[in-house]
Protein backbone atom coordinates (compact mmCIF):
# COMPACT_ATOMS: atom_id res chain seq x y z
CA UNK A 1 0.00 0.00 0.00
CA UNK A 2 2.89 2.36 0.66
CA UNK A 3 4.02 1.82 -2.94
CA UNK A 4 0.56 2.69 -4.24
CA UNK A 5 0.38 5.73 -1.96
CA UNK A 6 3.75 6.94 -3.24
CA UNK A 7 2.42 6.85 -6.83
CA UNK A 8 -0.49 9.13 -5.82
CA UNK A 9 -2.81 7.48 -8.35
CA UNK A 10 -5.82 7.48 -6.03
CA UNK A 11 -6.55 8.50 -2.44
CA UNK A 12 -6.27 5.55 -0.06
CA UNK A 13 -8.71 5.41 2.85
CA UNK A 14 -8.04 3.03 5.72
CA UNK A 15 -10.80 1.30 7.63
CA UNK A 16 -9.78 0.36 11.16
CA UNK A 17 -11.97 -2.71 11.45
CA UNK A 18 -12.68 -3.40 15.13
CA UNK A 19 -9.32 -1.97 16.22
CA UNK A 20 -8.97 0.24 19.25
CA UNK A 21 -7.89 3.73 18.13
CA UNK A 22 -4.65 3.58 20.13
CA UNK A 23 -3.75 0.18 18.65
CA UNK A 24 -4.44 1.40 15.11
CA UNK A 25 -2.34 4.53 15.64
CA UNK A 26 0.53 2.49 17.06
CA UNK A 27 0.44 0.06 14.13
CA UNK A 28 0.51 2.89 11.59
CA UNK A 29 3.33 4.59 13.46
CA UNK A 30 5.35 1.36 13.43
CA UNK A 31 4.65 0.23 9.85
CA UNK A 32 4.10 3.54 8.09
CA UNK A 33 0.85 5.22 7.14
CA UNK A 34 -0.09 5.06 3.46
CA UNK A 35 -3.60 6.42 4.04
CA UNK A 36 -5.01 9.76 3.00
CA UNK A 37 -7.40 9.29 5.91
CA UNK A 38 -8.54 6.52 8.21
CA UNK A 39 -11.98 5.85 9.64
CA UNK A 40 -12.95 3.74 12.62
CA UNK A 41 -15.32 0.77 12.56
CA UNK A 42 -15.25 -0.17 16.22
CA UNK A 43 -18.32 -2.40 16.20
CA UNK A 44 -17.82 -3.91 12.73
CA UNK A 45 -21.05 -2.57 11.21
CA UNK A 46 -19.32 -0.93 8.23
CA UNK A 47 -17.47 -4.18 7.62
CA UNK A 48 -20.77 -6.07 7.61
CA UNK A 49 -22.25 -3.60 5.12
CA UNK A 50 -19.22 -4.01 2.83
CA UNK A 51 -19.07 -7.79 3.17
CA UNK A 52 -15.78 -7.93 5.07
CA UNK A 53 -15.16 -11.44 6.29
CA UNK A 54 -11.43 -11.41 6.85
CA UNK A 55 -8.68 -8.86 6.89
CA UNK A 56 -6.88 -7.50 5.09
CA UNK A 57 -9.21 -6.71 2.23
CA UNK A 58 -8.88 -3.90 -0.30
CA UNK A 59 -11.85 -2.30 -2.04
CA UNK A 60 -11.72 -0.19 -5.19
CA UNK A 61 -14.54 2.32 -4.99
CA UNK A 62 -15.55 4.54 -7.90
CA UNK A 63 -16.34 8.25 -7.79
CA UNK A 64 -20.00 7.49 -7.04
CA UNK A 65 -19.11 5.39 -3.99
CA UNK A 66 -19.83 2.03 -5.64
CA UNK A 67 -17.52 -0.86 -4.76
CA UNK A 68 -16.09 -2.00 -8.11
CA UNK A 69 -13.56 -4.60 -6.97
CA UNK A 70 -12.60 -6.44 -3.80
CA UNK A 71 -9.07 -7.77 -3.36
CA UNK A 72 -8.75 -10.31 -0.56
CA UNK A 73 -5.46 -10.71 1.28
CA UNK A 74 -2.29 -8.71 1.75
CA UNK A 75 -1.36 -6.46 -1.18
CA UNK A 76 2.05 -7.60 -2.40
CA UNK A 77 4.01 -6.28 -5.38
CA UNK A 78 2.39 -8.75 -7.79
CA UNK A 79 -1.14 -7.99 -6.60
CA UNK A 80 -0.47 -4.30 -6.86
CA UNK A 81 1.11 -4.27 -10.32
CA UNK A 82 -0.87 -7.07 -11.96
CA UNK A 83 -4.30 -6.58 -10.41
CA UNK A 84 -4.97 -3.35 -8.54
CA UNK A 85 -3.19 -0.75 -10.66
CA UNK A 86 -4.66 -2.08 -13.94
CA UNK A 87 -8.15 -2.11 -12.39
CA UNK A 88 -7.68 1.42 -11.03
CA UNK A 89 -6.57 2.66 -14.44
CA UNK A 90 -9.54 0.94 -16.08
CA UNK A 91 -11.93 2.63 -13.66
CA UNK A 92 -10.30 6.00 -14.27
CA UNK A 93 -10.77 5.59 -18.03
CA UNK A 94 -14.47 4.77 -17.75
N, CA, C and O of each residue as an XYZ file, in Angstrom:
376
protein
N       0.814     -1.190      0.000
C       0.000      0.000      0.000
C       0.861      1.258      0.000
O       0.486      2.275     -0.584
N       2.016      1.184      0.659
C       2.888      2.360      0.658
C       3.375      2.665     -0.754
O       3.545      3.828     -1.119
N       3.600      1.613     -1.552
C       4.023      1.816     -2.942
C       2.910      2.493     -3.741
O       3.178      3.400     -4.529
N       1.685      2.067     -3.548
C       0.557      2.694     -4.240
C       0.389      4.135     -3.772
O       0.150      5.027     -4.585
N       0.509      4.365     -2.487
C       0.383      5.729     -1.957
C       1.447      6.645     -2.547
O       1.172      7.803     -2.863
N       2.656      6.126     -2.695
C       3.749      6.937     -3.241
C       3.481      7.351     -4.686
O       3.946      8.404     -5.123
N       2.733      6.532     -5.433
C       2.421      6.852     -6.826
C       1.313      7.896     -6.937
O       1.138      8.497     -7.997
N       0.573      8.117     -5.871
C      -0.490      9.127     -5.824
C      -1.485      8.980     -6.968
O      -1.923      9.974     -7.547
N      -1.840      7.747     -7.291
C      -2.810      7.479     -8.351
C      -4.229      7.746     -7.857
O      -5.048      8.326     -8.570
N      -4.503      7.321     -6.643
C      -5.821      7.482     -6.029
C      -5.638      7.750     -4.535
O      -4.617      7.374     -3.960
N      -6.615      8.393     -3.906
C      -6.547      8.498     -2.442
C      -6.792      7.118     -1.838
O      -7.580      6.333     -2.364
N      -6.114      6.831     -0.738
C      -6.274      5.551     -0.061
C      -6.866      5.829      1.312
O      -6.296      6.573      2.109
N      -8.020      5.219      1.576
C      -8.707      5.410      2.847
C      -8.609      4.101      3.627
O      -8.950      3.033      3.120
N      -8.140      4.203      4.858
C      -8.037      3.031      5.718
C      -9.289      2.862      6.546
O      -9.887      3.841      6.991
N      -9.687      1.617      6.751
C     -10.804      1.300      7.630
C     -10.251      0.481      8.786
O      -9.847     -0.667      8.606
N     -10.235      1.074      9.967
C      -9.775      0.361     11.156
C     -10.916     -0.519     11.645
O     -11.781     -0.081     12.404
N     -10.898     -1.756     11.199
C     -11.974     -2.707     11.449
C     -11.801     -3.334     12.832
O     -10.942     -4.190     13.038
N     -12.624     -2.896     13.761
C     -12.681     -3.399     15.130
C     -11.403     -3.168     15.930
O     -11.213     -3.798     16.970
N     -10.538     -2.294     15.477
C      -9.325     -1.971     16.217
C      -9.602     -0.844     17.203
O     -10.411      0.046     16.937
N      -8.929     -0.892     18.330
C      -8.971      0.241     19.252
C      -8.159      1.368     18.619
O      -7.120      1.109     18.013
N      -8.618      2.618     18.749
C      -7.893      3.732     18.132
C      -6.407      3.772     18.482
O      -5.577      4.017     17.607
N      -6.063      3.539     19.732
C      -4.649      3.581     20.134
C      -3.847      2.476     19.450
O      -2.703      2.694     19.049
N      -4.445      1.288     19.316
C      -3.753      0.179     18.649
C      -3.535      0.484     17.170
O      -2.467      0.207     16.623
N      -4.548      1.052     16.529
C      -4.439      1.399     15.111
C      -3.362      2.461     14.906
O      -2.552      2.358     13.984
N      -3.354      3.470     15.755
C      -2.341      4.525     15.643
C      -0.937      3.977     15.845
O      -0.010      4.363     15.134
N      -0.778      3.085     16.804
C       0.531      2.487     17.062
C       1.000      1.646     15.874
O       2.170      1.698     15.496
N       0.103      0.887     15.299
C       0.442      0.064     14.133
C       0.888      0.942     12.964
O       1.899      0.654     12.325
N       0.148      1.999     12.685
C       0.505      2.885     11.586
C       1.817      3.611     11.857
O       2.589      3.870     10.934
N       2.068      3.937     13.107
C       3.333      4.589     13.458
C       4.505      3.628     13.250
O       5.581      4.036     12.811
N       4.291      2.358     13.565
C       5.353      1.356     13.426
C       5.606      0.965     11.969
O       6.755      0.842     11.546
N       4.527      0.769     11.205
C       4.649      0.230      9.854
C       4.636      1.285      8.753
O       4.970      0.992      7.606
N       4.257      2.497      9.096
C       4.099      3.541      8.087
C       2.631      3.706      7.754
O       1.859      2.750      7.823
N       2.252      4.905      7.398
C       0.853      5.221      7.142
C       0.662      5.635      5.688
O       0.998      6.758      5.312
N       0.119      4.725      4.860
C      -0.093      5.059      3.456
C      -1.424      5.768      3.192
O      -1.720      6.122      2.051
N      -2.221      5.975      4.235
C      -3.599      6.422      4.042
C      -3.744      7.935      3.970
O      -3.088      8.676      4.702
N      -4.609      8.371      3.079
C      -5.009      9.764      2.995
C      -5.805     10.121      4.248
O      -5.674     11.210      4.808
N      -6.630      9.168      4.665
C      -7.397      9.291      5.906
C      -7.774      7.902      6.368
O      -7.780      6.955      5.581
N      -8.085      7.782      7.638
C      -8.540      6.515      8.210
C      -9.834      6.757      8.961
O     -10.025      7.808      9.574
N     -10.712      5.781      8.906
C     -11.977      5.848      9.636
C     -12.065      4.642     10.568
O     -11.449      3.606     10.320
N     -12.825      4.790     11.622
C     -12.949      3.742     12.624
C     -14.247      2.966     12.430
O     -15.299      3.547     12.165
N     -14.158      1.652     12.566
C     -15.322      0.766     12.559
C     -15.222     -0.109     13.804
O     -14.938     -1.304     13.722
N     -15.459      0.503     14.941
C     -15.249     -0.173     16.220
C     -16.149     -1.380     16.419
O     -15.719     -2.387     16.981
N     -17.394     -1.290     15.966
C     -18.320     -2.399     16.197
C     -18.467     -3.328     14.991
O     -19.195     -4.317     15.066
N     -17.796     -3.031     13.895
C     -17.824     -3.910     12.726
C     -19.015     -3.737     11.805
O     -19.176     -4.517     10.867
N     -19.848     -2.745     12.040
C     -21.047     -2.571     11.208
C     -20.716     -2.170      9.766
O     -21.357     -2.641      8.827
N     -19.723     -1.307      9.595
C     -19.316     -0.926      8.234
C     -18.791     -2.155      7.506
O     -19.106     -2.377      6.337
N     -17.995     -2.945      8.201
C     -17.473     -4.177      7.621
C     -18.580     -5.116      7.187
O     -18.479     -5.746      6.135
N     -19.623     -5.220      7.973
C     -20.768     -6.065      7.609
C     -21.419     -5.526      6.344
O     -21.733     -6.285      5.427
N     -21.622     -4.215      6.297
C     -22.249     -3.602      5.116
C     -21.427     -3.843      3.861
O     -21.987     -4.034      2.781
N     -20.098     -3.838      3.989
C     -19.222     -4.010      2.829
C     -18.953     -5.471      2.515
O     -18.401     -5.779      1.459
N     -19.330     -6.376      3.406
C     -19.074     -7.791      3.175
C     -17.679     -8.231      3.596
O     -17.139     -9.195      3.054
N     -17.097     -7.528      4.560
C     -15.783     -7.927      5.067
C     -15.950     -9.224      5.835
O     -16.818     -9.335      6.701
N     -15.117    -10.207      5.515
C     -15.156    -11.443      6.287
C     -13.777    -11.877      6.744
O     -13.643    -12.895      7.423
N     -12.785    -11.147      6.396
C     -11.428    -11.406      6.854
C     -10.572    -10.221      6.465
O     -10.854     -9.540      5.479
N      -9.548     -9.977      7.220
C      -8.683     -8.855      6.891
C      -7.290     -9.390      6.602
O      -6.907    -10.412      7.171
N      -6.539     -8.758      5.762
C      -6.879     -7.504      5.090
C      -7.694     -7.732      3.814
O      -7.594     -8.773      3.165
N      -8.478     -6.754      3.489
C      -9.210     -6.710      2.228
C      -9.094     -5.297      1.678
O      -9.077     -4.327      2.436
N      -9.015     -5.185      0.361
C      -8.882     -3.896     -0.299
C     -10.046     -3.720     -1.257
O     -10.339     -4.611     -2.054
N     -10.701     -2.587     -1.185
C     -11.846     -2.298     -2.041
C     -11.497     -1.151     -2.975
O     -10.941     -0.141     -2.543
N     -11.817     -1.301     -4.239
C     -11.724     -0.191     -5.185
C     -13.127      0.381     -5.321
O     -14.072     -0.317     -5.690
N     -13.238      1.656     -5.016
C     -14.538      2.323     -4.993
C     -14.508      3.456     -6.007
O     -13.580      4.265     -6.020
N     -15.540      3.510     -6.864
C     -15.549      4.541     -7.902
C     -15.975      5.895     -7.334
O     -16.242      6.032     -6.140
N     -16.030      6.872     -8.206
C     -16.344      8.249     -7.789
C     -17.753      8.399     -7.225
O     -18.041      9.361     -6.513
N     -18.631      7.446     -7.543
C     -20.000      7.487     -7.044
C     -20.160      6.725     -5.733
O     -21.254      6.671     -5.172
N     -19.064      6.134     -5.245
C     -19.112      5.387     -3.989
C     -19.496      3.930     -4.144
O     -19.816      3.262     -3.160
N     -19.469      3.427     -5.377
C     -19.829      2.033     -5.641
C     -18.577      1.165     -5.580
O     -17.569      1.478     -6.213
N     -18.642      0.078     -4.822
C     -17.521     -0.862     -4.761
C     -17.434     -1.571     -6.112
O     -18.377     -2.242     -6.533
N     -16.296     -1.417     -6.784
C     -16.095     -1.998     -8.114
C     -15.231     -3.248     -8.098
O     -15.285     -4.053     -9.028
N     -14.431     -3.417     -7.045
C     -13.565     -4.597     -6.971
C     -13.147     -4.803     -5.525
O     -12.930     -3.848     -4.779
N     -13.041     -6.073     -5.147
C     -12.605     -6.437     -3.800
C     -11.420     -7.382     -3.927
O     -11.524     -8.450     -4.532
N     -10.297     -6.980     -3.353
C      -9.065     -7.774     -3.361
C      -8.902     -8.346     -1.959
O      -8.840     -7.597     -0.984
N      -8.833     -9.654     -1.855
C      -8.749    -10.312     -0.557
C      -7.311    -10.731     -0.289
O      -6.679    -11.397     -1.109
N      -6.808    -10.331      0.871
C      -5.459    -10.709      1.279
C      -4.511     -9.531      1.272
O      -4.868     -8.431      0.850
N      -3.284     -9.775      1.749
C      -2.288     -8.709      1.747
C      -1.960     -8.261      0.325
O      -1.926     -9.081     -0.593
N      -1.723     -6.984      0.142
C      -1.357     -6.462     -1.175
C       0.158     -6.543     -1.306
O       0.891     -5.772     -0.686
N       0.615     -7.489     -2.124
C       2.047     -7.598     -2.399
C       2.351     -6.927     -3.740
O       1.451     -6.399     -4.394
N       3.615     -6.950     -4.141
C       4.012     -6.277     -5.381
C       3.239     -6.831     -6.583
O       2.779     -6.061     -7.427
N       3.095     -8.134     -6.667
C       2.388     -8.747     -7.789
C       0.920     -8.329     -7.814
O       0.396     -7.956     -8.863
N       0.263     -8.391     -6.667
C      -1.143     -7.995     -6.604
C      -1.338     -6.541     -6.964
O      -2.325     -6.170     -7.598
N      -0.391     -5.725     -6.556
C      -0.469     -4.302     -6.862
C      -0.286     -4.045     -8.350
O      -1.102     -3.362     -8.969
N       0.788     -4.591     -8.929
C       1.115     -4.267    -10.322
C       0.283     -5.039    -11.342
O       0.029     -4.539    -12.438
N      -0.139     -6.244    -10.993
C      -0.872     -7.068    -11.964
C      -2.383     -7.011    -11.810
O      -3.117     -7.344    -12.740
N      -2.852     -6.592    -10.644
C      -4.301     -6.580    -10.411
C      -4.817     -5.173    -10.108
O      -5.620     -4.627    -10.865
N      -4.358     -4.594     -9.009
C      -4.971     -3.354     -8.543
C      -4.708     -2.153     -9.445
O      -5.646     -1.442     -9.803
N      -3.468     -1.916     -9.815
C      -3.191     -0.749    -10.663
C      -3.901     -0.846    -12.016
O      -4.473      0.150    -12.459
N      -3.889     -2.012    -12.697
C      -4.664     -2.085    -13.945
C      -6.161     -1.838    -13.737
O      -6.800     -1.193    -14.569
N      -6.719     -2.339    -12.648
C      -8.149     -2.112    -12.392
C      -8.421     -0.647    -12.073
O      -9.435     -0.097    -12.505
N      -7.525     -0.010    -11.322
C      -7.677      1.417    -11.027
C      -7.645      2.222    -12.318
O      -8.486      3.095    -12.533
N      -6.687      1.930    -13.164
C      -6.574      2.665    -14.440
C      -7.806      2.443    -15.310
O      -8.272      3.373    -15.968
N      -8.333      1.235    -15.320
C      -9.538      0.941    -16.085
C     -10.724      1.745    -15.560
O     -11.504      2.286    -16.344
N     -10.861      1.824    -14.240
C     -11.931      2.628    -13.659
C     -11.771      4.103    -13.978
O     -12.757      4.795    -14.230
N     -10.546      4.586    -13.970
C     -10.303      5.999    -14.272
C     -10.635      6.328    -15.717
O     -11.030      7.455    -16.017
N     -10.480      5.364    -16.618
C     -10.769      5.586    -18.032
C     -12.241      5.565    -18.339
O     -12.684      6.132    -19.338
N     -13.024      4.895    -17.462
C     -14.467      4.766    -17.754
C     -15.268      5.866    -17.125
O     -16.489      5.904    -17.274
